[in-house]
């Protein structure tokens, strides 16, 4: 979360990914860094015990959220934002 907000202050668009166990900490850090409404993608916790293919699956599942945060358009020409 800190990296994402630091990059944003430097003008670099970023999308942070957190696990569900860190929602409160991530939101607090974003507020502390001047981003009270900072959007981030969230995946289920834990991830440390996952196999590589399981991590890839979680990444695929959160990709629409990442694209929406970054403002990337989908194949249909529409913004991926929700």
Biopython code that builds the backbone (N, CA, C, O; Angstrom):
import numpy as np
from Bio.PDB.StructureBuilder import StructureBuilder

atoms = [
    (1, "UNK", "N", (0.816, -1.177, 0.000)),
    (1, "UNK", "CA", (0.000, 0.000, 0.000)),
    (1, "UNK", "C", (0.868, 1.252, 0.000)),
    (1, "UNK", "O", (0.605, 2.199, -0.741)),
    (2, "UNK", "N", (1.888, 1.250, 0.822)),
    (2, "UNK", "CA", (2.772, 2.424, 0.879)),
    (2, "UNK", "C", (3.386, 2.687, -0.485)),
    (2, "UNK", "O", (3.442, 3.834, -0.928)),
    (3, "UNK", "N", (3.845, 1.645, -1.150)),
    (3, "UNK", "CA", (4.468, 1.825, -2.466)),
    (3, "UNK", "C", (3.495, 2.463, -3.448)),
    (3, "UNK", "O", (3.866, 3.365, -4.199)),
    (4, "UNK", "N", (2.253, 1.998, -3.443)),
    (4, "UNK", "CA", (1.251, 2.541, -4.360)),
    (4, "UNK", "C", (1.005, 4.022, -4.131)),
    (4, "UNK", "O", (0.960, 4.799, -5.085)),
    (5, "UNK", "N", (0.847, 4.417, -2.883)),
    (5, "UNK", "CA", (0.586, 5.830, -2.609)),
    (5, "UNK", "C", (1.828, 6.688, -2.870)),
    (5, "UNK", "O", (1.710, 7.826, -3.323)),
    (6, "UNK", "N", (2.992, 6.157, -2.591)),
    (6, "UNK", "CA", (4.230, 6.907, -2.877)),
    (6, "UNK", "C", (4.379, 7.117, -4.376)),
    (6, "UNK", "O", (4.715, 8.214, -4.822)),
    (7, "UNK", "N", (4.131, 6.074, -5.152)),
    (7, "UNK", "CA", (4.197, 6.221, -6.611)),
    (7, "UNK", "C", (3.191, 7.250, -7.102)),
    (7, "UNK", "O", (3.509, 8.060, -7.973)),
    (8, "UNK", "N", (1.992, 7.226, -6.557)),
    (8, "UNK", "CA", (0.966, 8.190, -6.964)),
    (8, "UNK", "C", (1.409, 9.621, -6.687)),
    (8, "UNK", "O", (1.159, 10.509, -7.503)),
    (9, "UNK", "N", (2.063, 9.864, -5.549)),
    (9, "UNK", "CA", (2.526, 11.223, -5.249)),
    (9, "UNK", "C", (3.600, 11.671, -6.228)),
    (9, "UNK", "O", (3.802, 12.871, -6.413)),
    (10, "UNK", "N", (4.283, 10.738, -6.853)),
    (10, "UNK", "CA", (5.313, 11.055, -7.836)),
    (10, "UNK", "C", (4.754, 11.089, -9.256)),
    (10, "UNK", "O", (5.505, 11.236, -10.221)),
    (11, "UNK", "N", (3.429, 10.953, -9.383)),
    (11, "UNK", "CA", (2.797, 11.031, -10.694)),
    (11, "UNK", "C", (2.762, 9.719, -11.455)),
    (11, "UNK", "O", (2.454, 9.699, -12.647)),
    (12, "UNK", "N", (3.073, 8.632, -10.781)),
    (12, "UNK", "CA", (3.058, 7.313, -11.427)),
    (12, "UNK", "C", (1.780, 6.597, -11.003)),
    (12, "UNK", "O", (1.571, 6.317, -9.823)),
    (13, "UNK", "N", (0.934, 6.306, -11.981)),
    (13, "UNK", "CA", (-0.303, 5.604, -11.676)),
    (13, "UNK", "C", (0.010, 4.210, -11.162)),
    (13, "UNK", "O", (0.856, 3.511, -11.719)),
    (14, "UNK", "N", (-0.673, 3.805, -10.097)),
    (14, "UNK", "CA", (-0.390, 2.512, -9.478)),
    (14, "UNK", "C", (-1.677, 1.858, -9.015)),
    (14, "UNK", "O", (-2.686, 2.524, -8.782)),
    (15, "UNK", "N", (-1.624, 0.551, -8.886)),
    (15, "UNK", "CA", (-2.731, -0.212, -8.326)),
    (15, "UNK", "C", (-2.148, -1.162, -7.289)),
    (15, "UNK", "O", (-1.283, -1.981, -7.600)),
    (16, "UNK", "N", (-2.621, -1.047, -6.071)),
    (16, "UNK", "CA", (-2.131, -1.900, -4.991)),
    (16, "UNK", "C", (-3.065, -3.094, -4.811)),
    (16, "UNK", "O", (-4.275, -2.997, -5.017)),
    (17, "UNK", "N", (-2.475, -4.216, -4.423)),
    (17, "UNK", "CA", (-3.237, -5.423, -4.129)),
    (17, "UNK", "C", (-2.942, -5.809, -2.689)),
    (17, "UNK", "O", (-1.785, -5.889, -2.276)),
    (18, "UNK", "N", (-4.007, -6.044, -1.933)),
    (18, "UNK", "CA", (-3.840, -6.476, -0.551)),
    (18, "UNK", "C", (-4.644, -7.749, -0.335)),
    (18, "UNK", "O", (-5.479, -8.117, -1.162)),
    (19, "UNK", "N", (-4.384, -8.417, 0.784)),
    (19, "UNK", "CA", (-5.234, -9.539, 1.154)),
    (19, "UNK", "C", (-6.248, -9.048, 2.179)),
    (19, "UNK", "O", (-6.056, -8.013, 2.817)),
    (20, "UNK", "N", (-7.317, -9.798, 2.323)),
    (20, "UNK", "CA", (-8.431, -9.396, 3.185)),
    (20, "UNK", "C", (-8.010, -9.129, 4.631)),
    (20, "UNK", "O", (-8.665, -8.358, 5.332)),
    (21, "UNK", "N", (-6.950, -9.743, 5.071)),
    (21, "UNK", "CA", (-6.499, -9.550, 6.452)),
    (21, "UNK", "C", (-5.926, -8.156, 6.695)),
    (21, "UNK", "O", (-5.745, -7.761, 7.847)),
    (22, "UNK", "N", (-5.642, -7.415, 5.646)),
    (22, "UNK", "CA", (-4.959, -6.141, 5.803)),
    (22, "UNK", "C", (-5.789, -4.934, 5.394)),
    (22, "UNK", "O", (-5.231, -3.870, 5.126)),
    (23, "UNK", "N", (-7.105, -5.073, 5.339)),
    (23, "UNK", "CA", (-7.971, -3.970, 4.926)),
    (23, "UNK", "C", (-7.809, -2.759, 5.841)),
    (23, "UNK", "O", (-7.596, -1.646, 5.361)),
    (24, "UNK", "N", (-7.906, -2.964, 7.130)),
    (24, "UNK", "CA", (-7.799, -1.830, 8.069)),
    (24, "UNK", "C", (-6.427, -1.168, 7.990)),
    (24, "UNK", "O", (-6.326, 0.058, 7.953)),
    (25, "UNK", "N", (-5.387, -1.972, 7.966)),
    (25, "UNK", "CA", (-4.030, -1.418, 7.899)),
    (25, "UNK", "C", (-3.803, -0.671, 6.589)),
    (25, "UNK", "O", (-3.200, 0.403, 6.580)),
    (26, "UNK", "N", (-4.283, -1.233, 5.490)),
    (26, "UNK", "CA", (-4.096, -0.598, 4.183)),
    (26, "UNK", "C", (-4.839, 0.730, 4.121)),
    (26, "UNK", "O", (-4.297, 1.724, 3.639)),
    (27, "UNK", "N", (-6.067, 0.750, 4.603)),
    (27, "UNK", "CA", (-6.845, 1.990, 4.591)),
    (27, "UNK", "C", (-6.203, 3.050, 5.483)),
    (27, "UNK", "O", (-6.161, 4.225, 5.121)),
    (28, "UNK", "N", (-5.707, 2.640, 6.636)),
    (28, "UNK", "CA", (-5.040, 3.581, 7.539)),
    (28, "UNK", "C", (-3.774, 4.143, 6.899)),
    (28, "UNK", "O", (-3.499, 5.339, 7.007)),
    (29, "UNK", "N", (-3.016, 3.297, 6.245)),
    (29, "UNK", "CA", (-1.786, 3.758, 5.601)),
    (29, "UNK", "C", (-2.101, 4.710, 4.459)),
    (29, "UNK", "O", (-1.416, 5.718, 4.286)),
    (30, "UNK", "N", (-3.118, 4.406, 3.688)),
    (30, "UNK", "CA", (-3.498, 5.290, 2.583)),
    (30, "UNK", "C", (-3.911, 6.657, 3.124)),
    (30, "UNK", "O", (-3.506, 7.687, 2.585)),
    (31, "UNK", "N", (-4.716, 6.670, 4.190)),
    (31, "UNK", "CA", (-5.109, 7.948, 4.810)),
    (31, "UNK", "C", (-3.890, 8.710, 5.298)),
    (31, "UNK", "O", (-3.769, 9.914, 5.071)),
    (32, "UNK", "N", (-2.993, 8.008, 5.965)),
    (32, "UNK", "CA", (-1.787, 8.649, 6.499)),
    (32, "UNK", "C", (-0.933, 9.256, 5.388)),
    (32, "UNK", "O", (-0.277, 10.278, 5.589)),
    (33, "UNK", "N", (-0.945, 8.624, 4.220)),
    (33, "UNK", "CA", (-0.155, 9.120, 3.097)),
    (33, "UNK", "C", (-0.909, 10.124, 2.236)),
    (33, "UNK", "O", (-0.443, 10.507, 1.163)),
    (34, "UNK", "N", (-2.094, 10.555, 2.718)),
    (34, "UNK", "CA", (-2.831, 11.603, 2.017)),
    (34, "UNK", "C", (-3.828, 11.117, 0.987)),
    (34, "UNK", "O", (-4.267, 11.902, 0.147)),
    (35, "UNK", "N", (-4.198, 9.850, 1.025)),
    (35, "UNK", "CA", (-5.138, 9.276, 0.069)),
    (35, "UNK", "C", (-6.308, 8.613, 0.804)),
    (35, "UNK", "O", (-6.397, 7.385, 0.835)),
    (36, "UNK", "N", (-7.203, 9.407, 1.394)),
    (36, "UNK", "CA", (-8.283, 8.815, 2.183)),
    (36, "UNK", "C", (-9.240, 7.939, 1.371)),
    (36, "UNK", "O", (-9.895, 7.062, 1.935)),
    (37, "UNK", "N", (-9.329, 8.158, 0.079)),
    (37, "UNK", "CA", (-10.239, 7.366, -0.761)),
    (37, "UNK", "C", (-9.467, 6.452, -1.714)),
    (37, "UNK", "O", (-9.984, 6.067, -2.763)),
    (38, "UNK", "N", (-8.243, 6.108, -1.353)),
    (38, "UNK", "CA", (-7.405, 5.273, -2.221)),
    (38, "UNK", "C", (-8.080, 3.935, -2.489)),
    (38, "UNK", "O", (-8.517, 3.248, -1.565)),
    (39, "UNK", "N", (-8.159, 3.578, -3.758)),
    (39, "UNK", "CA", (-8.766, 2.304, -4.143)),
    (39, "UNK", "C", (-7.676, 1.256, -4.281)),
    (39, "UNK", "O", (-6.586, 1.542, -4.778)),
    (40, "UNK", "N", (-7.971, 0.055, -3.845)),
    (40, "UNK", "CA", (-7.039, -1.056, -3.980)),
    (40, "UNK", "C", (-7.818, -2.319, -4.295)),
    (40, "UNK", "O", (-9.014, -2.415, -4.019)),
    (41, "UNK", "N", (-7.133, -3.275, -4.868)),
    (41, "UNK", "CA", (-7.734, -4.573, -5.159)),
    (41, "UNK", "C", (-7.475, -5.492, -3.980)),
    (41, "UNK", "O", (-6.460, -5.377, -3.292)),
    (42, "UNK", "N", (-8.408, -6.402, -3.760)),
    (42, "UNK", "CA", (-8.297, -7.271, -2.592)),
    (42, "UNK", "C", (-8.479, -8.727, -2.998)),
    (42, "UNK", "O", (-9.375, -9.078, -3.766)),
    (43, "UNK", "N", (-7.591, -9.566, -2.451)),
    (43, "UNK", "CA", (-7.695, -11.008, -2.668)),
    (43, "UNK", "C", (-7.819, -11.700, -1.318)),
    (43, "UNK", "O", (-7.427, -11.138, -0.295)),
    (44, "UNK", "N", (-8.359, -12.916, -1.303)),
    (44, "UNK", "CA", (-8.511, -13.639, -0.037)),
    (44, "UNK", "C", (-7.165, -13.917, 0.633)),
    (44, "UNK", "O", (-6.142, -14.125, -0.021)),
    (45, "UNK", "N", (-7.213, -13.911, 1.942)),
    (45, "UNK", "CA", (-6.046, -14.230, 2.766)),
    (45, "UNK", "C", (-6.208, -15.660, 3.263)),
    (45, "UNK", "O", (-7.340, -16.081, 3.500)),
    (46, "UNK", "N", (-5.172, -16.401, 3.427)),
    (46, "UNK", "CA", (-3.748, -16.109, 3.199)),
    (46, "UNK", "C", (-3.329, -16.492, 1.780)),
    (46, "UNK", "O", (-4.075, -17.140, 1.046)),
    (47, "UNK", "N", (-2.119, -16.076, 1.416)),
    (47, "UNK", "CA", (-1.580, -16.475, 0.116)),
    (47, "UNK", "C", (-0.241, -17.199, 0.251)),
    (47, "UNK", "O", (0.225, -17.823, -0.702)),
    (48, "UNK", "N", (0.368, -17.121, 1.408)),
    (48, "UNK", "CA", (1.692, -17.705, 1.613)),
    (48, "UNK", "C", (1.753, -19.213, 1.415)),
    (48, "UNK", "O", (2.816, -19.760, 1.121)),
    (49, "UNK", "N", (0.630, -19.877, 1.573)),
    (49, "UNK", "CA", (0.620, -21.334, 1.447)),
    (49, "UNK", "C", (0.145, -21.808, 0.074)),
    (49, "UNK", "O", (-0.007, -23.009, -0.144)),
    (50, "UNK", "N", (-0.089, -20.882, -0.848)),
    (50, "UNK", "CA", (-0.604, -21.250, -2.164)),
    (50, "UNK", "C", (0.503, -21.725, -3.099)),
    (50, "UNK", "O", (1.657, -21.310, -2.992)),
    (51, "UNK", "N", (0.121, -22.594, -4.008)),
    (51, "UNK", "CA", (1.024, -23.040, -5.073)),
    (51, "UNK", "C", (1.005, -21.985, -6.173)),
    (51, "UNK", "O", (0.054, -21.209, -6.264)),
    (52, "UNK", "N", (2.045, -21.944, -7.014)),
    (52, "UNK", "CA", (2.123, -20.919, -8.062)),
    (52, "UNK", "C", (0.866, -20.833, -8.939)),
    (52, "UNK", "O", (0.434, -19.731, -9.278)),
    (53, "UNK", "N", (0.288, -21.950, -9.304)),
    (53, "UNK", "CA", (-0.901, -21.894, -10.153)),
    (53, "UNK", "C", (-2.096, -21.284, -9.399)),
    (53, "UNK", "O", (-2.962, -20.660, -10.012)),
    (54, "UNK", "N", (-2.138, -21.464, -8.089)),
    (54, "UNK", "CA", (-3.205, -20.871, -7.287)),
    (54, "UNK", "C", (-3.028, -19.353, -7.172)),
    (54, "UNK", "O", (-4.006, -18.605, -7.180)),
    (55, "UNK", "N", (-1.786, -18.911, -7.067)),
    (55, "UNK", "CA", (-1.514, -17.475, -7.031)),
    (55, "UNK", "C", (-1.904, -16.846, -8.361)),
    (55, "UNK", "O", (-2.494, -15.766, -8.387)),
    (56, "UNK", "N", (-1.580, -17.510, -9.461)),
    (56, "UNK", "CA", (-1.966, -17.012, -10.786)),
    (56, "UNK", "C", (-3.477, -16.903, -10.910)),
    (56, "UNK", "O", (-3.982, -15.942, -11.490)),
    (57, "UNK", "N", (-4.200, -17.870, -10.375)),
    (57, "UNK", "CA", (-5.653, -17.827, -10.421)),
    (57, "UNK", "C", (-6.191, -16.634, -9.643)),
    (57, "UNK", "O", (-7.111, -15.956, -10.101)),
    (58, "UNK", "N", (-5.631, -16.377, -8.484)),
    (58, "UNK", "CA", (-6.070, -15.213, -7.694)),
    (58, "UNK", "C", (-5.787, -13.917, -8.459)),
    (58, "UNK", "O", (-6.588, -12.982, -8.435)),
    (59, "UNK", "N", (-4.652, -13.876, -9.129)),
    (59, "UNK", "CA", (-4.311, -12.688, -9.923)),
    (59, "UNK", "C", (-5.318, -12.498, -11.055)),
    (59, "UNK", "O", (-5.742, -11.376, -11.330)),
    (60, "UNK", "N", (-5.695, -13.579, -11.701)),
    (60, "UNK", "CA", (-6.695, -13.492, -12.779)),
    (60, "UNK", "C", (-8.029, -12.967, -12.239)),
    (60, "UNK", "O", (-8.698, -12.160, -12.885)),
    (61, "UNK", "N", (-8.398, -13.430, -11.066)),
    (61, "UNK", "CA", (-9.681, -13.038, -10.486)),
    (61, "UNK", "C", (-9.729, -11.554, -10.128)),
    (61, "UNK", "O", (-10.790, -10.935, -10.204)),
    (62, "UNK", "N", (-8.603, -10.984, -9.743)),
    (62, "UNK", "CA", (-8.572, -9.580, -9.320)),
    (62, "UNK", "C", (-8.221, -8.638, -10.484)),
    (62, "UNK", "O", (-8.268, -7.419, -10.318)),
    (63, "UNK", "N", (-7.879, -9.173, -11.629)),
    (63, "UNK", "CA", (-7.486, -8.350, -12.771)),
    (63, "UNK", "C", (-8.532, -7.299, -13.151)),
    (63, "UNK", "O", (-8.154, -6.159, -13.421)),
    (64, "UNK", "N", (-9.822, -7.625, -13.183)),
    (64, "UNK", "CA", (-10.795, -6.565, -13.513)),
    (64, "UNK", "C", (-10.737, -5.388, -12.545)),
    (64, "UNK", "O", (-10.904, -4.241, -12.959)),
    (65, "UNK", "N", (-10.504, -5.654, -11.272)),
    (65, "UNK", "CA", (-10.384, -4.573, -10.301)),
    (65, "UNK", "C", (-9.148, -3.723, -10.572)),
    (65, "UNK", "O", (-9.202, -2.496, -10.494)),
    (66, "UNK", "N", (-8.046, -4.373, -10.888)),
    (66, "UNK", "CA", (-6.803, -3.647, -11.198)),
    (66, "UNK", "C", (-7.009, -2.751, -12.420)),
    (66, "UNK", "O", (-6.621, -1.583, -12.416)),
    (67, "UNK", "N", (-7.619, -3.307, -13.456)),
    (67, "UNK", "CA", (-7.866, -2.526, -14.666)),
    (67, "UNK", "C", (-8.782, -1.336, -14.383)),
    (67, "UNK", "O", (-8.576, -0.244, -14.914)),
    (68, "UNK", "N", (-9.791, -1.554, -13.545)),
    (68, "UNK", "CA", (-10.692, -0.457, -13.191)),
    (68, "UNK", "C", (-9.951, 0.646, -12.432)),
    (68, "UNK", "O", (-10.148, 1.830, -12.705)),
    (69, "UNK", "N", (-9.113, 0.260, -11.496)),
    (69, "UNK", "CA", (-8.341, 1.243, -10.730)),
    (69, "UNK", "C", (-7.448, 2.059, -11.663)),
    (69, "UNK", "O", (-7.306, 3.271, -11.499)),
    (70, "UNK", "N", (-6.860, 1.392, -12.628)),
    (70, "UNK", "CA", (-5.963, 2.067, -13.564)),
    (70, "UNK", "C", (-6.704, 2.798, -14.684)),
    (70, "UNK", "O", (-6.095, 3.546, -15.449)),
    (71, "UNK", "N", (-8.021, 2.581, -14.778)),
    (71, "UNK", "CA", (-8.804, 3.250, -15.815)),
    (71, "UNK", "C", (-8.603, 2.661, -17.196)),
    (71, "UNK", "O", (-8.817, 3.337, -18.202)),
    (72, "UNK", "N", (-8.194, 1.410, -17.249)),
    (72, "UNK", "CA", (-7.958, 0.739, -18.533)),
    (72, "UNK", "C", (-9.285, 0.284, -19.114)),
    (72, "UNK", "O", (-10.150, -0.222, -18.399)),
    (73, "UNK", "N", (-9.436, 0.469, -20.411)),
    (73, "UNK", "CA", (-10.664, 0.054, -21.076)),
    (73, "UNK", "C", (-10.652, -1.436, -21.356)),
    (73, "UNK", "O", (-9.604, -2.031, -21.606)),
    (74, "UNK", "N", (-11.834, -2.025, -21.311)),
    (74, "UNK", "CA", (-11.985, -3.446, -21.628)),
    (74, "UNK", "C", (-12.049, -3.617, -23.140)),
    (74, "UNK", "O", (-12.048, -2.628, -23.873)),
    (75, "UNK", "N", (-12.105, -4.851, -23.613)),
    (75, "UNK", "CA", (-12.171, -5.133, -25.046)),
    (75, "UNK", "C", (-13.369, -4.466, -25.717)),
    (75, "UNK", "O", (-13.316, -4.113, -26.896)),
    (76, "UNK", "N", (-14.433, -4.299, -24.966)),
    (76, "UNK", "CA", (-15.622, -3.679, -25.513)),
    (76, "UNK", "C", (-15.546, -2.173, -25.628)),
    (76, "UNK", "O", (-16.523, -1.541, -26.030)),
    (77, "UNK", "N", (-14.413, -1.577, -25.286)),
    (77, "UNK", "CA", (-14.235, -0.138, -25.381)),
    (77, "UNK", "C", (-14.789, 0.611, -24.182)),
    (77, "UNK", "O", (-14.749, 1.841, -24.147)),
    (78, "UNK", "N", (-15.304, -0.112, -23.202)),
    (78, "UNK", "CA", (-15.837, 0.532, -22.014)),
    (78, "UNK", "C", (-14.793, 0.503, -20.909)),
    (78, "UNK", "O", (-13.932, -0.376, -20.866)),
    (79, "UNK", "N", (-14.886, 1.468, -20.032)),
    (79, "UNK", "CA", (-13.989, 1.465, -18.876)),
    (79, "UNK", "C", (-14.309, 0.269, -18.016)),
    (79, "UNK", "O", (-15.469, -0.117, -17.880)),
    (80, "UNK", "N", (-13.276, -0.320, -17.430)),
    (80, "UNK", "CA", (-13.473, -1.467, -16.555)),
    (80, "UNK", "C", (-13.953, -1.045, -15.176)),
    (80, "UNK", "O", (-14.225, -1.899, -14.332)),
    (81, "UNK", "N", (-14.062, 0.260, -14.930)),
    (81, "UNK", "CA", (-14.478, 0.758, -13.621)),
    (81, "UNK", "C", (-15.883, 0.284, -13.283)),
    (81, "UNK", "O", (-16.752, 0.167, -14.147)),
    (82, "UNK", "N", (-16.074, 0.016, -11.999)),
    (82, "UNK", "CA", (-17.399, -0.446, -11.537)),
    (82, "UNK", "C", (-18.226, 0.732, -11.091)),
    (82, "UNK", "O", (-19.369, 0.558, -10.668)),
]
sb = StructureBuilder()
sb.init_structure("model")
sb.init_model(0)
sb.init_chain("A")
sb.init_seg("    ")
for serial, (resi, resn, name, xyz) in enumerate(atoms, 1):
    if name == "N":
        sb.init_residue(resn, " ", resi, " ")
    sb.init_atom(name, np.array(xyz, "f"), 0.0, 1.0, " ", f" {name:<3s}", serial, name[0])
structure = sb.get_structure()
